[in-house]
Amino acid sequence: MKQQALSTATPWFRLEVEEADWAAEDPADLARWMEQLLLIRRFEEKILDLHGAGLIHGPAHASIGQEAGAVGALSVLGTADKINGTHRAHHQILAKLLNAATAEGYDPRRDDVPEAAQDAVRRTMAEIMGLAQGFNGGRGGSMHMRIAEAGVVGSSAIIGGNVPHAVGYGLADKVLGRDDVSVAFFGDGTLMAGQTLEAINLAALYRLPVVFFLENNFYAVSTHVEDQTRETRLTTRGAMLGVPSVECDGMDLLAVRRAMQWARRTIAETGGPVFVEAICYRFLHQSGPLLGSQFGYRDKAEEEAWRARDPITTLPPILERLGVVDGAGMAMLEARVRQVVEDAAAALVEMAPGANAPQLRNGLLPRVEEIDHGIRGDLSELRGLTVREAPSVPAVAAISKKYIEAIADCLLHNMERDPRIVLIGEDIHRLRGGVSGSSKGVMEKFPDRVFATPICENGFTGMALGAALCGLRPVVDIMFGDFTIVAADQMFNGIGKFAHMFGGGFGIPLVVRARVSPAAGYGSQHSMDPSGLFAAYPGWRILHPSTPHDYVGLMNAALACEDPVLMIEHQGLFQTSGPVPVDLDYIVPFGRARLVRPGRACTVLTYGAMVAECEAAVAEAGIDAEILDLRCLDLEGMDWPMIEASIQRSNRVLIAEQTAHGTAHGARWVDEIQARCFDWLDAEIVRVSGSRAAPVVSRPLNEAALAGAAKVAEGLRRLMR
């Protein structure tokens, strides 16, 4: 047996700086970086004081000890370059804001701190304190911050959640032809999360201009990196995926700057991405002012050794040696930084006469009446678009089309109309239109806007979110509805919450297409309708059309909408046909149900493949039921005027859903109907749905797990009794 050692051709090295590197920098820049280090440190010390005084609701994750990495990295980025971070991102956000607020040539040795920089410090402090003056109205606090005008697209407190978003920023830059760079900041614990590796692989696959910046501070809360992984050379994660990787001293501002300069050059030459690991140390515990040694997971000798390398104390001697700032100059920088921080706090906190402790100034807390503001938009973007319902289209202006053909034609039409639309998903580029034919013709016409992905739903859905935040309109193709649960972090903690938790006022124009195949014998993990789960997160609009005409109209509206939309595509409808206008430029408005059949005896609320089943059931039972095809299933987007008017006429309600009982919408609708229409009801609301089990492979058991015409007919008879 012969063994041959293997190695990688991908650049992978450690970078170190020398005295000449310091001498090569502009003295004004060196002074500015020193000021930023001091400002970030004093700011976070003040945050911990405010937290200890009970003036901050929630945690305060200080970055004390890690400031050099942030200042060094951000020194290479412009305002148009984008960043995100995790729960510990004060240092990166402040460095980005300070750079955006200072003009070219700013020199703290002669220039006053710009008013814009002071405002940024105050508003950051206000956000951490949960105040209305914060950048996100106090909703994000310490862990969630978005300042889009400064290139802070949105931090995420879910470990690994932010990394795919930065890949999406890079995707948008590449598709839209922008010469910007995006940086995802994260820690050693985050590197162990699956979606982090998914994201790095996606960025490498598409050669996106992204820097994955790892702050290796050795501890994920209290778990040492040696307890997290057998291979503790963390830059291997980049090299193994073909991503050029560099390790540097994260306590050395200039080493980090040089690493980031190398990263930008590499991206310019290769398209990206790059992996940077900065070795650093978090001086305090995960959150709060105590030391790790006080919790017993670090010893004092280790902490003291790292304290000796504190950039706040190691940089001043270098600057004095270079003649940049002497002792008096350093004292001046320290004094003005403290003043900026104290002024920011004084604008938010006061010591009332006779009080023993500081308190918030009056009028700074958000108004509780605004808690639901910003969950999603008002759909004003759809005003003025042509509305067409099927009965209004003359026969000569329509053609019969299969449902699956309508899906593909609608997607192709919209991609021709809007160059911002991209298609993302598994197996969408081959097989003559993907596994179901729903993307037929798209790859051939728009190869640069089709991103066929590896099997990594969480990664590519997070990428889509980042892209939607930066100018694209992604269409995410989920092969089976159950797979949305694989992407649950991004679907629910990300897309479903982002607009609200960052204060609203911006769009997330993203459509998720989920194919549902309940009767195809694919078994429990490939057969369920997940839309009931999405209804728990009010940021989502949920569509489930039953006809080709409605599919095209609703999808056109979805692709013009600024809110995230879930489009359920029921495989049982794919081979059904119906008239579709020749001119595809029309919408079916959100929030409008379709009257399938008028009636007086009772109201049947249904959608999707169950519409035809309900028609058959009504005919079998001989009951004069009014059938409404809801089309829009999110609670706030349902056609309540039509529903209420029907109930007032019929006084009885049956809800018919094919899917499993536990994941169906019905229970939520029953609650809402009782709140709205209780005085009009003459009988208990009847729910017809699938069984409590998920569908299985066996044909008779599969059928038993789902509702159909027979169950609806039985429910109608029970309702009328």
C-alpha angles and dihedrals in degrees: 000000000000123000123203120194115234128213138173128251089207112109108257121164149125119257125210131179131224135208091267090061091060092047090053094062125094108259090224090057092049090052091047092052090049090053091050092051091052094044094051092047095048091043093055093044087055091048090055090050091051090047091052089051090056094249096121119067109211133010130328112210105194122202093205108156095024099073096107092063092053096045093044094047096044092048087074096050131083127215091263091055111094133226140178133184144184135252089303103056109117092111095050094044093048092048090050092048094046092051091049091049098050123077126231110284096022109165117185090201090071108009128076119241103273116250089234090058092050089050090051091053092049094047092047090052090047091052092051088050091052095245130152091241091064122108091257099031092262094294097113101041119176098338105041120050133158125181102163095179089062094044096259097132097181137304123227128213093202109098108252093003096111098049098074089047091063089052086056091051088054092047090054091049092051096046094044094044099242120154096221135123128222126207129201112199117202143145138247091266091055091053088068093059115103096228090056091061090042089055095048090050093049092050090050092047093054096033094236126182096248133133116207102207113195118195101201104197091158097240134085094196096305100339113105119224089246087062091050103052142010091221105060095177090097097187086072087080090067097041093050090057094047094258117139106243136197132185120205143168105274091196089061111077094199094048089056091047091052091048090052092046088054089048092054093048090049092050090049090053101039105020092246166211116191132186119217123186117194113193107217144139136241104222096200136045121279090281135357131030102294127104126246089241089061087062092047101242097101130040125231094240091060092048093048092050091055093043087061087063095051106145090218089065102030098052100056094064089052092051092047091049090052092048093243101119127001128200094278091048091050090051089051092052091048093050096049093045091052089048092053091051094045092048090052091051093045090056089058106030133045139181104233119214109277093008121134095206137033119264138190117276114250120270099023101105118093117257109260089217088071096059093111095042116117100020088126140335134277096247091242087141089071095055112111095025116126113263119207127176116193097249091057094058114092114233091242090058095054139063130204111254136175116246092242090051090051090054093053095041092049093051092048092047093052094047088054089050099045123034090197093070114101129178119226129182150084122306094353096129102059140029090072095288106353128291093313102029093249094129097044113158096006098102092048093052102033108026092155092056099047115088110189105195139203117252097286112117095172092050099047094040089054089048088054091052091053091047092050090053090054105048110288130107104220123198108204115204113208109193095211127013092236089064091069085076089060085059093042095124093057095036096051111015089038118028096022094053108027102090094048100041092051093051101263126252096116135079135242100199100189133134124201114199112201120188113215119200107173099155100039097093095246092133136230099319098049105037115064133103106233097190093104089063091052090052088067088068109062094203090078127084109207124207129185111171122190101198135049090242093054093044092057094044095047094043090050088053091046092053091051094045124101093213128080112265132198111208114195112208110195111209090207088069098047096096095040116104137213142155117288124184114256087227104064094192099108139095137216103218121241114249097034121114124205122238104228097173131359118227145151107212099073144335120251116199113197145134146196119009091355092070092078091041090055092049089053091046093051091050091049095047094043092224122146095233126167110226121205120191099209096197091179111064107178109108097237092045099051121114096253095167091059093041093050093046090052093048091049088057098042103028091206132084135199121183113205121194129161097209131088117295096241098052096038124111096231101097091054091048093049090056092050095045092051090051093049104032110021094124090055097051119102095178143026114281110255121217121202115189142135123290125282089261128081115248116274135200101259107096098226092043090046090054092045090054092059134063120238143160095299093055091046092051090050090049092050092053091049091049093051092048 
